[in-house]
Amino acid sequence: MGSAWQGLFGTDYGLFSLIGILFMLGMGVFFIWFFTRKIQQSSDEHARELRAGGAKPPVNNGHA
């Protein structure tokens, strides 16, 4: 087990792997934060439109 940690922290390819893993985890956290923020903004805007009375009837796209 010690050689795995030594390979991860003590070699070039281990450090690059660690950097890649940390980068991807950071991207995942960023995308979760970004999308939840955008979804919340969209739902707040939609609720504001409904309260203002600007609700339009749903469009019939040829479906019953």
Long-range contacts (C-beta under 8 A, 24 or more apart in sequence): none
